[in-house]
Amino acid sequence: MSKMQIILTVNGAEHELLTSPNRTLAQALREDLELTGTKQGCEVGDCGSCTVLLDGEPVNSCLVLAVQASGQAVTTIEGVADGNKLHPVQDAMVERGAVQCGFCTPGMVLSAVSLLDKAPDPSESDIRQALSGNLCRCTGYQKIVEAVADAAKKGRD
């Protein structure tokens, strides 16, 4: 299979890659760009651990081809914090004890960030809907939902 040259804009930086047309965005992020915060779980779009933002919208990067992301802005968990200052969602998840094994955390954070960018005052139902594509086997979700609500409240204050 012939390779294609693409430009991915990830966390504000442009990266030129030579990639196969069937390579997923998750593979390109993890293997080519060494951004391993994006987790590969089920690899069929069910678990949400590979969630990244594509032009601000949460997507399962295991279902998006790297070539499809060319020309769009990709945000990974590595691009959410401001240097050493965590994003309010990240802070709230730590404060609420909403992080356990951490495997689902990057996808949960990115889904929550996208929600709060669009709806700074979400209801609990809005939060649960926004997180519904992300599976967690450790926390039972309540602390995650509370953390997102806390981050929303801090963002409004």
N, C-alpha and C positions, 0 to 999 in steps of 0.2 A: 504494500500500500504506500502510495506516495505521501510525502510529508508536505504540510502547508506552513507558511510563515504567517503568524498572527501577532497582534499586539493586544495584550491584556492590560487594562488599567486596574490595578489592585491596590486598594488602600491609598489611592492618590498617586501611585508611581506606575509608570509605563514599563512593561516588560515585553521584550520581543522573544517569541518562542517559535521553534520549529517543531510542529506536532502532527501526529496522525489525525485524520479527520474523525476517527471514532474515539478519540481520547476524551474522557469526561473532564469537566471543570474541576471536580474534586481531585482527580489524578494530577492534573496540571498544577493545582495549588499545592498539594502535598509533596509531590515528587519532583516537579520541575522548579517550583519557587520555594520549596522547603517551608511552607506555611502549614505546619502540622496541627494547628488549632482546629482546622476543619477536619472533623472525624469521619471516617468511613465505617458505617455500621452495616445496615442491611444491603446497601447498594442497589435497592429497587424502589426507593422513594417512600418507604413506609415509616422510618424511624425519626427522620429529621436531624440526625446528628451531623449531617453534612451541610446544614442550612447556611447559606451566605446571602448577602443582599446583592441583587443585580438591579442596578439603577434604583436602589432603595426598596425593592420588593424582595421578600424572602423567597428563595428557591432552594430546592434540593439539588445541590451541585453534582450529585451522582447521576442525575437525570438530564443535566445540561451539558452539551458538548462544549469543549473549550472554544472551538471555532464559533459557536453561537454567541459566546460572551465577548468576542472581539468587538471593540467599539463601544462597549458598555462599561459602566463603573461597577467594579466588584468590591464589596466590603467584606472582609473576613473578621473573625474575632480579634485578630492582631491589630486591626485598624480601628477598633471601637474606642479604646482608651486614648487619652490625650497625654502621650508620653508616659510618665509614671502615675498619672492621675486616672484612676478607673472611671469608667462611664457610670453615671448614677444607677443604672440597672445592675451593673457588676457590684458596686458598693452595697446596694440593697440586698442582693443575693447572698453576699458574705454575711452581712449583718443579721439577716433572717435565718441563716443556717440552711439556705436553699440549695447549697452545693454539697453533694456527697461524693460519689465516685468521679464526677466531673465530665463524664463522657457526653452527656446530653447538653451540658452547660453552654458551649458555644452556640449551638442552634437555638436554645431557649433565649439566650441573651440577644441574638440577632433578631429573632422574631419579635421580642419585646421592644427592642430599639425601633424597629420598623413601625410597630403599633403606636408607640409614644410619639414618633415623628408625625404621624397622621392624626392621632387622637390623644392629645395631652391629658384628657380627663376621662379615661376609659372606665366603663363599668366592670364589675367582676366578670360578667358574661362576655364582654368584649375581650378581656384579658384571656379568659379560658378559650375563646374562639381563636384568638391569635396564636395561642400556644398549642392548639389542637393537633398540629402536624408534627409535634415533637414528643417522642416517647421518653419517659423517665422510669427506670425500674427501682429507684432508690428512695425518692422523697415523698411520693404520694401527691405531688403537685401543689398542695395547699400552701406550703412555704414559698414556692416559686410564684404563685399567684399573688400572695401577700407582698413579696419583694417587688414585683412589678407595680403593684398599687402604691407601695411606699415611694418608689422611684418617680412615679407620676405625681404624687403629692409634693415631693421635694422639688420637682421641676416647675410646679405651679407656684410654690412659695417664694 
